[in-house]
Amino acid sequence: MQYTIIRIYRVPGDSAQEAQERFIEAVQLGVERDFHVRDYTKEAQPELQRADRARSIRSWWVLVRQQLLGR
């Protein structure tokens, strides 16, 4: 069984750039746990069946063709 784990951090800052730089600095100093809020764990989604995968690829190509040719 495989699981997906998502870690949520809240970092203060006047902009996204400032918050990102502050978080990178915290990771380098090893204190990112100070900004840690919550972990989410969920079971991995089963892969699409081959027929579903082929149908989704085909529909994507149809969409591209329609956009390029205007039909």
DSSP file (Angstrom, degrees, kcal/mol; ACC not computed):
  #  RESIDUE AA STRUCTURE BP1 BP2  ACC     N-H-->O    O-->H-N    N-H-->O    O-->H-N    TCO  KAPPA ALPHA  PHI   PSI    X-CA   Y-CA   Z-CA
    1    1 A M              0   0    0      0, 0.0     2,-0.4     0, 0.0    42,-0.0   0.000 360.0 360.0 360.0 140.5    0.0    0.0    0.0
    2    2 A Q        -     0   0    0     42,-0.1    42,-2.4     2,-0.0     2,-0.3  -0.901 360.0-162.7-118.7 149.8    1.2    3.5   -0.8
    3    3 A Y  E     -A   43   0A   0     -2,-0.4     2,-0.5    40,-0.2    40,-0.2  -0.932  15.5-135.0-129.9 152.5    0.2    6.8    0.8
    4    4 A T  E     -A   42   0A   0     38,-3.2    38,-2.4    -2,-0.3     2,-0.5  -0.932  20.5-163.9-105.6 128.9    0.5   10.4   -0.1
    5    5 A I  E     -A   41   0A   0     -2,-0.5     2,-0.5    36,-0.2    36,-0.2  -0.964   3.2-169.3-117.8 125.2    1.7   12.7    2.7
    6    6 A I  E     -A   40   0A   0     34,-3.0    34,-3.0    -2,-0.5     2,-0.5  -0.956   7.0-155.9-116.1 127.6    1.2   16.5    2.4
    7    7 A R  E     -A   39   0A   0     -2,-0.5     2,-0.5    32,-0.2    32,-0.2  -0.893   6.8-153.3-106.9 129.9    2.9   18.8    4.9
    8    8 A I  E     -A   38   0A   0     30,-3.2    29,-3.0    -2,-0.5    30,-1.2  -0.881  13.6-179.4-107.8 130.6    1.4   22.2    5.5
    9    9 A Y  E     -A   36   0A   0     -2,-0.5     2,-0.5    27,-0.2    27,-0.2  -0.951  16.4-152.8-124.2 146.6    3.5   25.2    6.7
   10   10 A R        -     0   0    0     25,-2.3    -2,-0.0    -2,-0.3     0, 0.0  -0.982  18.5-179.5-119.5 118.9    2.4   28.7    7.5
   11   11 A V        -     0   0    0     -2,-0.5     8,-0.1     2,-0.0     2,-0.1  -0.973  21.3-132.8-122.9 122.9    5.2   31.3    7.0
   12   12 A P        +     0   0    0      0, 0.0     2,-0.3     0, 0.0    10,-0.1  -0.392  42.6 134.5 -72.6 151.4    4.7   35.0    7.6
   13   13 A G        -     0   0    0     -2,-0.1     3,-0.1     1,-0.1    -2,-0.0  -0.871  61.1-116.1 174.7 156.0    5.9   37.5    5.1
   14   14 A D  S    S+     0   0    0     -2,-0.3     2,-0.3     1,-0.1    -1,-0.1   0.701 102.0  13.3 -76.8 -20.0    4.9   40.7    3.2
   15   15 A S  S  > S-     0   0    0      1,-0.1     4,-2.2    -3,-0.1     5,-0.2  -0.938  82.2-105.2-147.0 167.5    5.0   38.8   -0.1
   16   16 A A  H  > S+     0   0    0     -2,-0.3     4,-2.5     1,-0.2     5,-0.2   0.885 120.6  54.5 -62.7 -38.4    5.2   35.2   -1.4
   17   17 A Q  H  > S+     0   0    0      2,-0.2     4,-2.5     1,-0.2    -1,-0.2   0.924 108.8  47.1 -61.4 -45.8    8.9   35.8   -2.3
   18   18 A E  H  > S+     0   0    0      1,-0.2     4,-2.4     2,-0.2    -2,-0.2   0.910 112.8  49.0 -64.2 -42.4    9.7   36.9    1.3
   19   19 A A  H  X S+     0   0    0     -4,-2.2     4,-2.3     2,-0.2    -1,-0.2   0.899 111.5  50.0 -64.0 -40.2    7.8   34.0    2.8
   20   20 A Q  H  X S+     0   0    0     -4,-2.5     4,-2.6     2,-0.2    -2,-0.2   0.925 111.5  47.6 -64.8 -44.3    9.6   31.6    0.5
   21   21 A E  H  X S+     0   0    0     -4,-2.5     4,-2.2     1,-0.2    -2,-0.2   0.900 111.9  50.7 -63.5 -40.0   13.0   33.0    1.3
   22   22 A R  H  X S+     0   0    0     -4,-2.4     4,-2.0     2,-0.2    -1,-0.2   0.899 111.7  47.6 -64.0 -40.4   12.2   32.9    5.0
   23   23 A F  H  X S+     0   0    0     -4,-2.3     4,-2.4     2,-0.2    -2,-0.2   0.907 109.8  51.9 -69.0 -41.1   11.2   29.2    4.8
   24   24 A I  H  X S+     0   0    0     -4,-2.6     4,-2.3     1,-0.2    -2,-0.2   0.908 110.2  50.0 -60.4 -41.2   14.3   28.3    2.8
   25   25 A E  H  X S+     0   0    0     -4,-2.2     4,-2.0     1,-0.2    -1,-0.2   0.903 109.2  51.5 -62.9 -41.2   16.4   29.9    5.5
   26   26 A A  H  X>S+     0   0    0     -4,-2.0     5,-2.6     2,-0.2     4,-0.9   0.889 109.5  50.0 -63.7 -38.9   14.5   27.9    8.1
   27   27 A V  H ><5S+     0   0    0     -4,-2.4     3,-0.5     3,-0.2    -2,-0.2   0.921 110.0  50.3 -64.7 -43.4   15.1   24.7    6.3
   28   28 A Q  H 3<5S+     0   0    0     -4,-2.3    -1,-0.2     1,-0.2    -2,-0.2   0.853 113.9  45.1 -63.6 -34.1   18.8   25.4    6.0
   29   29 A L  H 3<5S-     0   0    0     -4,-2.0    -1,-0.2    -5,-0.2    -2,-0.2   0.583 113.2-120.7 -84.7 -10.6   18.9   26.2    9.7
   30   30 A G  T <<5S+     0   0    0     -4,-0.9    -3,-0.2    -3,-0.5     3,-0.2   0.742  83.7 109.4  80.1  23.5   16.9   23.1   10.5
   31   31 A V    > < +     0   0    0     -5,-2.6     3,-1.9    -6,-0.2     4,-0.3   0.034  27.2 119.9-119.1  26.5   14.0   24.9   12.3
   32   32 A E  G >   +     0   0    0     -6,-0.5     3,-1.7     1,-0.3     4,-0.5   0.734  62.6  76.8 -64.3 -19.7   11.3   24.5    9.7
   33   33 A R  G >  S+     0   0    0      1,-0.3     3,-0.5     2,-0.2    -1,-0.3   0.732  80.7  70.0 -61.8 -20.8    9.2   22.7   12.4
   34   34 A D  G <  S+     0   0    0     -3,-1.9    -1,-0.3     1,-0.2    -2,-0.2   0.779 104.7  39.8 -65.8 -25.3    8.5   26.1   13.8
   35   35 A F  G <  S+     0   0    0     -3,-1.7   -25,-2.3    -4,-0.3    -1,-0.2   0.446  88.1 120.0-101.1  -3.3    6.3   26.8   10.8
   36   36 A H  E <   +A    9   0A   0     -3,-0.5   -27,-0.2    -4,-0.5     3,-0.1  -0.439  28.3 166.0 -69.3 132.2    4.7   23.3   10.6
   37   37 A V  E     -     0   0A   0    -29,-3.0     2,-0.3     1,-0.4   -28,-0.2   0.777  55.4 -16.8-111.0 -49.8    0.9   23.4   11.0
   38   38 A R  E     -A    8   0A   0    -30,-1.2   -30,-3.2     2,-0.0     2,-0.4  -0.996  45.4-137.7-160.7 153.8   -0.5   20.0    9.9
   39   39 A D  E     -A    7   0A   0     -2,-0.3     2,-0.4   -32,-0.2   -32,-0.2  -0.964  15.4-159.0-115.8 138.2    0.2   16.8    8.0
   40   40 A Y  E     -A    6   0A   0    -34,-3.0   -34,-3.0    -2,-0.4     2,-0.4  -0.965   7.8-171.6-113.8 133.5   -2.4   15.2    5.7
   41   41 A T  E     +A    5   0A   0     -2,-0.4     2,-0.3   -36,-0.2   -36,-0.2  -0.992  11.0 166.3-125.3 130.1   -2.1   11.5    4.9
   42   42 A K  E     -A    4   0A   0    -38,-2.4   -38,-3.2    -2,-0.4     2,-0.1  -0.986  40.0 -97.9-142.1 154.6   -4.3    9.8    2.3
   43   43 A E  E     -A    3   0A   0     -2,-0.3   -40,-0.2   -40,-0.2     2,-0.0  -0.420  48.8-102.3 -69.5 141.5   -4.3    6.5    0.5
   44   44 A A        -     0   0    0    -42,-2.4   -42,-0.1    -2,-0.1    -1,-0.1  -0.345  38.5-110.8 -64.6 144.4   -2.8    6.6   -3.0
   45   45 A Q        -     0   0    0      1,-0.1    -1,-0.1    -3,-0.1     3,-0.1  -0.531  33.3-109.7 -75.6 139.5   -5.4    6.7   -5.8
   46   46 A P        -     0   0    0      0, 0.0    -1,-0.1     0, 0.0     3,-0.1  -0.398  41.0-101.1 -66.3 148.2   -5.5    3.5   -8.0
   47   47 A E        -     0   0    0      1,-0.1     3,-0.1    -2,-0.1     2,-0.0  -0.303  43.2 -94.1 -68.2 154.1   -4.2    4.0  -11.5
   48   48 A L        -     0   0    0      1,-0.1    -1,-0.1    -3,-0.1     2,-0.1  -0.336  42.1-106.8 -64.5 147.6   -6.7    4.5  -14.3
   49   49 A Q     >  -     0   0    0      1,-0.1     4,-2.6    -3,-0.1     5,-0.2  -0.376  33.8-108.0 -68.0 157.4   -7.7    1.4  -16.3
   50   50 A R  H  > S+     0   0    0      1,-0.2     4,-2.6     2,-0.2     5,-0.2   0.883 119.5  51.4 -58.5 -40.4   -6.2    1.2  -19.7
   51   51 A A  H  > S+     0   0    0      2,-0.2     4,-2.3     1,-0.2    -1,-0.2   0.917 111.4  47.3 -64.4 -42.3   -9.5    1.9  -21.4
   52   52 A D  H  > S+     0   0    0      2,-0.2     4,-2.3     1,-0.2    -2,-0.2   0.901 112.5  49.9 -64.4 -40.3  -10.0    5.0  -19.3
   53   53 A R  H  X S+     0   0    0     -4,-2.6     4,-2.2     2,-0.2    -2,-0.2   0.921 111.6  47.7 -64.6 -44.5   -6.5    6.2  -20.0
   54   54 A A  H  X S+     0   0    0     -4,-2.6     4,-2.5     1,-0.2    -2,-0.2   0.899 112.0  50.5 -63.9 -40.0   -6.9    5.7  -23.7
   55   55 A R  H  X S+     0   0    0     -4,-2.3     4,-2.4    -5,-0.2    -2,-0.2   0.907 110.8  48.3 -65.5 -41.4  -10.2    7.6  -23.7
   56   56 A S  H  X S+     0   0    0     -4,-2.3     4,-1.7     2,-0.2    -1,-0.2   0.883 113.1  47.7 -68.4 -37.0   -8.7   10.5  -21.7
   57   57 A I  H  X S+     0   0    0     -4,-2.2     4,-2.2     2,-0.2    -2,-0.2   0.925 112.2  50.0 -66.8 -44.1   -5.7   10.8  -24.1
   58   58 A R  H  X S+     0   0    0     -4,-2.5     4,-2.2     1,-0.2    -2,-0.2   0.915 110.4  49.2 -61.4 -43.7   -8.0   10.6  -27.1
   59   59 A S  H  X S+     0   0    0     -4,-2.4     4,-2.1     1,-0.2    -1,-0.2   0.850 108.5  54.3 -67.0 -32.4  -10.2   13.3  -25.8
   60   60 A W  H  X S+     0   0    0     -4,-1.7     4,-2.2     2,-0.2    -1,-0.2   0.924 109.4  47.4 -65.1 -44.1   -7.2   15.5  -25.1
   61   61 A W  H  X S+     0   0    0     -4,-2.2     4,-2.7     1,-0.2    -2,-0.2   0.873 109.3  53.8 -65.7 -36.6   -6.1   15.2  -28.7
   62   62 A V  H  X S+     0   0    0     -4,-2.2     4,-2.4     1,-0.2    -1,-0.2   0.921 108.8  49.6 -61.8 -43.1   -9.5   16.0  -29.9
   63   63 A L  H  X S+     0   0    0     -4,-2.1     4,-2.2     2,-0.2    -2,-0.2   0.915 111.3  48.3 -62.1 -44.4   -9.5   19.1  -27.8
   64   64 A V  H  X S+     0   0    0     -4,-2.2     4,-2.6     2,-0.2     5,-0.2   0.933 112.0  49.4 -61.8 -46.5   -6.1   20.2  -29.2
   65   65 A R  H  X S+     0   0    0     -4,-2.7     4,-2.7     1,-0.2     6,-0.3   0.905 110.8  50.4 -60.5 -41.7   -7.2   19.5  -32.8
   66   66 A Q  H  X>S+     0   0    0     -4,-2.4     4,-1.6     1,-0.2     5,-0.6   0.900 112.4  46.8 -63.5 -40.1  -10.4   21.5  -32.3
   67   67 A Q  H  <5S+     0   0    0     -4,-2.2    -2,-0.2     2,-0.2    -1,-0.2   0.889 116.1  44.1 -69.9 -38.3   -8.4   24.5  -30.9
   68   68 A L  H  <5S+     0   0    0     -4,-2.6    -2,-0.2     1,-0.2    -1,-0.2   0.896 123.7  33.7 -73.5 -40.2   -5.8   24.4  -33.6
   69   69 A L  H  <5S-     0   0    0     -4,-2.7    -2,-0.2    -5,-0.2    -1,-0.2   0.595 100.0-129.2 -93.8 -11.7   -8.2   24.0  -36.5
   70   70 A G  T  <5       0   0    0     -4,-1.6    -3,-0.2    -5,-0.3    -4,-0.1   0.752 360.0 360.0  71.9  23.9  -11.0   26.0  -35.1
   71   71 A R      <       0   0    0     -5,-0.6    -5,-0.1    -6,-0.3    -4,-0.1   0.416 360.0 360.0 -99.3 360.0  -13.6   23.2  -35.7
